[in-house]
Amino acid sequence: MKPIFLAWIVGFCTLSMGSAAQAFDYQDALKVLDKNKGTTATPAGATGAGVGSLTSTEMTSGLKEALGRGVEVAVAQLGQKDGFFGNDALKIPLPPTLQKAEKVMRAVGMGKQADDLVLSMNRAAEAAVPEAKTLLMNAVKDMSVEDAKGILTGGETSATDFFRKKTEATLTKRFLPIVKTNTDKSDLAQQYNSYVGMASKFGVSKKGQATVEEYVTQQSLDRLYKVVGEQERAIRANPLQSGSNLLQKVFGAVKK
């Protein structure tokens, strides 16, 4: 480890970078009910007749089943060794500040430290994901009839978007200590957190320059909801392939 040189690298990037982290804007998936007609507002492409044929129980049960499937798939896929690290589309890269310095680090013989940090971040995410299952499944069970009415005819991931709003804050608190336990094993992570902390004290830390554990937690949740959303999108696009009579009926009605 070359702490003095690393201090220069991280300090330089901390001062020079703008906001590098992604800004997550989550669309509110709830649709207001048409006050005049007392029916759920229906977007282009869906007909009131199809959705109107469903009972409240069918709507809520269908959405709960779809989300439940998404949760099961996401946790099983991500909450195992290489669930993140072994998938290029889901692998968590170095924090933005260190990404900017990565070429320099490798040029001065710090490539192994960078690789070790990437591995520890992804292993931390894989360790944290199983903690999400119980909370996510409870949120599915708590979906109300009014929630279901607005979500059903929303966008292709409207249920997942609504779901995220209900669970993300709590999951962040659950993930952070698990992630920190794993990332603290990396000397580079500790160095990075130290310099970001100093930058913050002197008022030069910029938006997006979170600690490693905060960064990994946010990246983990983003990918978790992404996989849940992919499952919802697939069911909406082709309910006949779901193998469920209920999902075929509910999402088939939306497509009519």
N, C-alpha and C positions, 0 to 999 in steps of 0.2 A: 504494500500500500504506500502511496506517496501523498501523505496528507497535505503538505504545503502546496504541491502542484494542484491537487484536487481542489483545495480551497480557492486557488486562483481561477480554476475552470468554472466551478459552481458560482463563485462570486461574480465573475464576468458575465455568465449567462443570466444570473439573477437580475443584474442591473440592466442588461440589454434586451431581454425578452419582453414581449408584450404578453397579453393574455394568450396562453397556449393551450390551456385545457379546453375541452369541448364544453359548450354551453348546452345544457339539456333543457329544451323547452318541451314540456309535456302537455299535449292537447287534452282538454277536459272532454272525456268521451260521452258525458251525459247529454242527452238531447231533451229540450224542454217539451212538455206536452202541449199540444194544440188546445188552447183554452176554449176556443169556440166549439170545436168538434169533440174534445175530450179524448182524442186519439194521439198516438205517438207520431211525431213529425217523421215523415218518410222521405229519404233522399232520392235523388234521381237514380233510376235503375231498380228500385224496389217498389212493389205495388202494395197499397194498403190492404187489398183483398188477401194476399198471401199471408202477411203478418197478422191480419185481423182474424185469421182462422185459428190462431194459436191461443191456448188458455194461458193465464198468468203462470200457472204451475209449469207448463211446458216451456215457456220462455226462460224462467229462472233455472229450471232443472237443466235445460239444454246448455245455457251459458256456463253453469257450474261444472257440467261435465266437460265442456270444451276447455275451460281454464284448468280444471283438475288434471286433464291429460297433458296440457302444456307444462304444468308444474312438474309432473312426474317425469316427463321427458327431459326437461331442463336440468333438474337436480341430478338425474341419473347420468346425463351426458357430461355435465360440468363438474359434479362433485366426486370425481375419481381422478386417479393419477393420469396426467396428460390431458385431462378434460379441457384445460386452457392451453397449457404449454405445447401439447401435441397437435393443436389445431391452429393453423396459420391465420384463419379468419377470426379466431377468438383469443389468440395469444396476446397477453398484455405486454406492451413494449416499455422501454425505459420512460421515466417521467420526462415531460417536454424539455426541461432545462438540461437534463443529462443527454437527451437525444441530440441536442445542439452541440454538446461537447464530445459526443461518442467518438467521432473520427480522431479527434485530438487525443483522447484517452487511449485509443488503440495504438496510435502512433508512438506513444511514450510507454508502451508496455502494460497498460491497465485494461487490456481487453478481457482478461479472465475475471477481473472484479466486476466488469460490466455484465458479462455473461452470467456470473453467479447471482447478481442482483435480479436479472430477468428471471432466472429459474426460481429464486426464492419468492419473488412476487407472484408468479403463477402458481407455485405450490401453496402459497398462502390463500389465494383465491379458491383453489380446489378444496382446501381444508374448510373454508368458511361456508361454501354453498350448501352443504347438507343442513346447516343450521336454519336455512330459509324454509325448508319444507313444511314444518308444522305451522309456522306463521302464515305462509302463503295459502295452505289448505284451509286454515281457519277463516281467512279473508274470503275465500271462495264460498264457504258455508254461510257467511254473513251477508251475502249479496241480497238485496231486497227486490221486491217486485218492481218498484219504481226505478231502481238502478237498471234492472234488466230491460225495461221498456225503452229506456234511452239508449242503452248500449247496443241492443240487438240490431238496429238499423243504422248504426254509426259506421265509421270507417273500418277498414279491413283488420285493424288491430285495436279497435276502440275498447274492447273488453280488457285487453292487456294494459292499455293506457290508463284506464280507470283503476285497474288493479294496482298499478304502480303508485298512483297517488295515495292509495290506502295503506300501502305497506313499506314504501321506500325509507321513510324516516326511522321507523322501528328497526328495519333490517340494517340500516347504516350503523346503528348503535350495537347491534348484535355482531356485525362483521368486524368492526374496528379492533376489538381486543384480540380476536383470533388472528387477524391479518398481522397485527403488530407483533405478536408472539413469533410469527414466522419470519417477518422481514427484519426483526431485530438481530437475527443471526448473521445478517450481512453487514460487514464493516462499511461497505460503500453506502448502504442505506443509512447507517448511523451518521456517517460523515455528511451525507446530503441533508439529513434532517437538522444537523447541527448548524450548517451554513444557512439553510433557509430560515431557521429560527433566529440567527443573528441578523439576517437581512430584515426580518420582520421587526425586530426590536429597534433597528435604526430607521425604520420607515421606508425601506427601499424594496421590500418584497412586493411583487406584483401579483395580480389575480392569476390563479391557475398554478401557483407555485406552492402546492400543498405538501405536507409531509408524505413520505412514501406510503405509509399505511392509509392515509386519507385518499391518496391517488388510487391505490390498488382497490380499496373498498368501492369507490365510485365506478371504476372500470369493471369490477366484478359484477356489480348490480346492473350496469348498463348491458352487459353481455347476457346476464341471466334473463332479464326482461326481453331482450332481443330474441332469445330462443323460445320463450313462451309465446311471443308475438308471431314467430314463424309458424308455430303449431296452430294458432288461431287463424292465421291467414290461409293456411292449407285447408283447414276444415271449411272455412267460408267459401273458398274457391271450388272445392269439390267434396261436398258433404256425403256423396254416395260412397266415397272411398273410406269413410270413417269407420264403417262396420257397425255403426250404432243406429238403430231405428229412430231414436230420439233426435240425434244430431242431424240425421237426414231430414226429418220432418221440420225441425226448427230452422236450420239454415237453408233448407230447400225452400221454405216459405219466404225467406228474405230475398232469395234470388228470383222469385217469380215476378 
